[in-house]
Amino acid sequence: HEFGHVFACRQVGGVSNEIVLWPLGGVALGRPPPRPGAELWTIAAGPLVNVALYPVLLGAVWGCGTLGWAEQYPDFTRLMIMLSVINHWLLIFNILPISPLDGGQTLRALLWFNLGAARSLLIASSIGLVGIAAYAGYRLWQRPDSWMWTALLAFFLGSQCYAGLRHARALLAVERLPRHRGVACPSCRQPPPGGPLWLC
């Protein structure tokens, strides 16, 4: 999954040289070019790896049962079953429209084509906050004993969405500035704001 993000980021001309593993999963650190298409491909490549692995792992589980490997190689069979289950839930969880999950970032990249970087981030972060509240409420209703894990996850995701809202407001303020005409940033291809500093 994370290698998918890295390879896609490099393919569109971005920089991605590090993957960090931590208790809540993995994070591919990368900087794709600030364009909606480049962002969309970089983000979507992670879940697409899970989609590609889906039939492979299901086929391996089916093969273990059909070829009689479940009795001969029970540990291998259990490994294939667990990998299939993990891949299934990782895909579902990641496509939830909540930032910074891939689903929330994909939503932002899709909105970016018509609404611009700032407004797309504002909308995606707002939807993310609503999604976090709904997810936390559902988890607490289904599994009240998991309140600590649910609270930790909701706090982390909520803080990321709040940071996204603040960043979106800052981007909106920059968008309102007068622009230098006749020049463009080589990365985002937009004219830089006027003033003593050319911010991009």
C-alpha positions in Angstrom: 0.0 0.0 0.0 2.6 2.5 1.0 5.0 1.5 -1.8 2.1 2.3 -4.1 2.0 5.9 -2.9 5.8 6.2 -3.2 6.0 4.8 -6.8 3.1 6.9 -7.9 4.5 10.1 -6.4 7.8 9.5 -8.1 6.0 8.7 -11.4 4.4 12.2 -11.5 7.7 13.9 -10.7 7.3 14.2 -6.9 9.8 13.3 -4.2 9.1 10.4 -1.9 12.0 8.5 -0.2 10.6 7.4 3.2 8.0 5.2 4.7 7.3 5.5 8.4 5.6 2.6 10.3 3.9 3.4 13.6 1.2 2.0 15.8 -1.7 3.3 13.7 -0.2 2.0 10.4 2.2 3.2 7.8 2.8 6.6 6.3 4.5 7.2 3.0 6.2 10.6 3.2 6.2 12.3 -0.1 5.6 15.6 -2.0 3.9 15.2 -5.3 3.7 18.3 -7.5 0.9 20.6 -6.3 -1.5 19.8 -9.1 -4.8 17.9 -8.7 -3.9 15.1 -11.1 -0.6 14.4 -9.5 -2.1 14.5 -6.0 -5.0 12.2 -7.1 -2.7 9.5 -8.7 -0.3 9.6 -5.7 -3.2 9.1 -3.2 -5.2 6.6 -5.2 -2.2 4.3 -5.9 -2.2 3.1 -2.3 -5.7 1.6 -2.2 -5.3 0.4 -5.8 -2.5 -1.9 -4.5 -5.0 -3.4 -2.0 -7.5 -3.8 -4.9 -4.9 -5.6 -6.9 -4.0 -7.9 -4.0 -7.6 -8.8 -3.3 -8.0 -11.5 -6.0 -4.5 -12.8 -5.4 -5.1 -13.4 -1.7 -8.6 -14.7 -2.2 -7.2 -17.1 -4.8 -4.4 -18.2 -2.4 -7.0 -19.0 0.3 -9.2 -20.8 -2.2 -6.2 -22.8 -3.4 -5.2 -23.8 0.1 -8.7 -25.3 0.6 -8.9 -26.9 -2.9 -5.4 -28.4 -3.1 -5.5 -29.8 0.4 -2.8 -27.4 1.8 -5.0 -26.5 4.8 -4.2 -29.9 6.3 -0.6 -30.2 5.0 0.4 -26.6 5.7 -1.9 -25.1 8.3 0.4 -22.2 9.2 0.6 -21.1 5.6 -3.1 -21.3 5.2 -3.7 -19.2 8.4 -1.2 -16.7 7.1 -3.1 -16.4 3.8 -6.4 -16.0 5.6 -5.1 -13.3 7.9 -3.4 -11.4 5.0 -6.7 -11.5 3.1 -8.7 -10.2 6.1 -6.1 -7.5 6.8 -6.1 -6.4 3.2 -9.9 -6.3 3.1 -10.3 -4.1 6.2 -7.3 -1.9 5.3 -8.9 -1.1 2.0 -12.3 -0.4 3.5 -10.9 1.8 6.3 -8.6 3.8 4.0 -11.3 4.8 1.5 -13.5 6.4 4.2 -13.9 10.1 3.2 -12.0 11.3 6.3 -8.7 13.2 6.2 -5.9 12.2 6.4 -7.1 8.8 5.2 -6.8 8.1 1.5 -10.5 8.5 0.9 -10.5 12.0 2.3 -7.4 13.0 0.3 -8.9 11.5 -2.8 -12.1 13.5 -2.3 -10.0 16.6 -1.9 -8.0 15.9 -5.1 -11.2 15.3 -7.1 -12.8 18.6 -5.8 -9.5 20.4 -6.5 -10.1 20.1 -10.3 -13.1 22.5 -10.2 -12.8 24.3 -6.8 -9.1 25.0 -6.4 -6.7 23.9 -3.7 -8.1 25.9 -0.8 -11.8 25.3 -1.2 -11.3 21.6 -1.9 -9.3 21.3 1.3 -11.9 23.2 3.3 -14.7 21.0 2.1 -12.8 17.7 2.5 -11.7 18.7 6.0 -15.3 19.6 7.0 -16.7 16.4 5.7 -13.8 14.6 7.5 -14.9 16.1 10.9 -18.5 14.9 10.3 -17.2 11.5 9.2 -15.1 11.1 12.3 -18.0 11.9 14.6 -20.2 9.4 12.7 -17.5 6.7 12.8 -16.7 7.2 16.5 -20.4 7.1 17.4 -20.9 3.9 15.4 -17.8 2.2 17.0 -19.0 3.2 20.5 -22.4 1.9 19.8 -21.1 -1.4 18.4 -18.1 -1.8 20.8 -18.5 0.3 24.0 -15.5 -1.5 25.5 -13.2 -0.1 22.8 -13.8 3.5 23.9 -10.1 4.2 24.5 -9.0 3.1 21.1 -11.9 4.9 19.4 -11.2 8.1 21.3 -7.5 8.0 20.4 -8.2 7.4 16.7 -10.9 10.1 16.7 -8.6 12.6 18.4 -5.8 11.9 15.9 -8.0 12.1 12.8 -9.9 15.1 14.2 -6.7 17.0 14.8 -5.6 16.3 11.2 -8.9 17.6 9.9 -8.7 20.7 12.1 -5.2 21.4 10.8 -6.6 21.0 7.3 -9.2 23.6 8.0 -6.6 26.1 9.2 -4.4 25.4 6.2 -7.4 25.9 3.9 -8.2 29.3 5.5 -4.5 30.3 5.0 -4.6 29.2 1.4 -7.9 31.2 0.8 -6.1 34.3 2.2 -3.2 33.8 -0.2 -5.6 33.3 -3.1 -7.2 36.7 -2.5 -3.8 38.5 -2.9 -3.1 40.3 -6.2 -1.0 38.2 -8.6 2.1 38.7 -10.7 1.0 38.4 -14.3 3.1 37.0 -17.1 5.0 34.5 -14.8 4.1 31.2 -13.3 5.4 28.8 -10.7 7.1 25.8 -12.5 5.6 23.4 -10.0 1.9 24.4 -9.6 1.8 26.5 -12.8 0.0 29.4 -11.1 1.0 33.0 -11.1 2.6 33.8 -7.7 1.0 36.4 -5.3 2.2 40.0 -5.6 4.4 41.6 -2.9 8.0 41.5 -1.8 7.8 37.7 -1.5 6.6 35.3 -4.2 4.9 32.6 -2.2 3.7 29.4 -3.9 
